[in-house]
Amino acid sequence: MSTPYDFDLFVIGGGSGGVRAARMAAQTGARVGLAEAAELGGTCVNVGCIPKKLYSYAAGYAESFEEAAGYGWQLPGEPVFDWSHLKSQRAKEISRLNGIYASLLKNSGVTLVTGWAQLADAHTVEVDGKRYTARHLLVATGGTPFVPDIPGREHIVTSDAMFDLDPFPRRLLVVGGGYIACEFASIFNGLDAKVTLLHRRAHLLTGFDDDVRQFLANEMGKAGVDVRLNCEVASVTRTADGLVATLARGQQIEADTVLFATGRVPNTQGLGLEAAGVALDERGAIAVDAHYRSSVPSIYAVGDVSTRVQLTPVALAEAMVVVDELFGKGKRRLDYEFIPTAVFTHPNIGTCGYGELDARAKFGQVTVFSSEFKSLRHTLSGRSERTFMKLVVDTKSDRVVGLHMVGADAGEVVQGFAVAMRAGATKAMFDSTVGIHPTAAEEFVTMREPMPG
């Protein structure tokens, strides 16, 4: 049957959500096009999750070298870190992943269009002067770093630039208190930079459980990060010796690099959304309904550009819902409750479900269990790092509604428990589960005494 459109689906953005939607739609037999102006893989692959985790591993080796002596290892000399080599190795791996994404699209039958795409109307996209029409359009352009407009803004870098800094910053000032700020502070501290972390609020990691926030701040401080709260940068100036950040209260901090990790905003500029009649919400994100449809019925949006939850796996899941809606049975849905997440600080954070205060607000009466201890590894390592674990239980149903960990491999540990929480596991089920000994993870199934209150 003939169709008036060039494609059944045209995707704007070749990040995680866009590529997943394009591939899966093409595999149903749909005619799919995708436009991307930069490297495939989006923020996560190129300047986000993947390179950040690689650099976190690099920083972790410094800790391991330090601990080795406690286990009888005598290194022949002081370890030497080669920043240029790490950057080169990372670039090779990212290039490999870019190629994999391109192959996945090609092998699925997706038409890849290189260039900046703009909406011309409800069914038309323009890329470098050429127009493409589609029955359905999907915007998956992600987010972009936000930097406040302060004097000296031109001297500031964002997280996108941190992987290729030249030279390595011996003095790093990180401004922000979210997961990106905390991760980069931990990474560069581990790589032997002198790191100062400034945050305008009284606690790091807004939205996380209060005990987790406080515990991480203490551990980062013990590891050498100079954590300063209730501070704001008023201006940044360049001097002969580097950069000087002047704080709102007049203090000054010298640095070689100033990173502003002060949040991300939906990447909606220059997409022609206004011309197509696509409505934005109060945050500047594309407003979507439960099926990720915008105010224009033929235009959808997933991922950070619609800011439900800013996590790569969420964008992937949303993309699958859209594909099922357009080319499947239309029954797939995404439940945003009990989405696990990790913060790759040193030590890591892993969390799933509600923090204690949010749980009390939603469920009323809750029972809280927590444990803090030195892991077996550090009984001989000589390091003072400690591990923290917490369970939040809905008292009425006995269901575990919050699970939190700060410690080594927290993300790996919490991913498994997230499955149990999605299945509705109760505290009684946790208690009846045999632990794996000796592990830190077994603490989640051996906590018996609730906290008072």
Buried (B, 14 or more C-beta within 10 A) or exposed (E): EEEEBBBBBBBBBBBBBBBBBBBBBBBBEBBBBBBBBBBBBBBBBBBBBBBBBBBBEBBBEBBEBBBBEBEEEEEEEEEEBEBEEBBEEBEEBBEEBBEEBBEBBEEBBBBBBEEBBBBBBBBBBBBEEEEBBBBBBBBBBBBBBEBEEBEBEEBBBBBEEBBEBEEBBEBBBBBBBBBBBBBBBBBBBBBBBBBBBBBBEEBBBEEBBEBBBBBBBBBBEEBBBBBBBEBBBBBBEEEEEBBBBBBEEEEEBBBBBBBBBBBBBBBBEEBBBEEBEBEBEEEEBBBBEEBBBBBBEBBBBBBBBBBBBBBBBBBBBBBBBBBBBBBBEEEBEBEEEBBBBBBBBBBBBBBBBBBBEBBBEEBEEBBBBBBBEEBEBBEEBEBEBBBBBBBBBBBEEBBBBBBBBBBBBBBEBBBEBBEBBBEEBBBEBBEEBEEEEEEBBBBBBBBEEBEEE
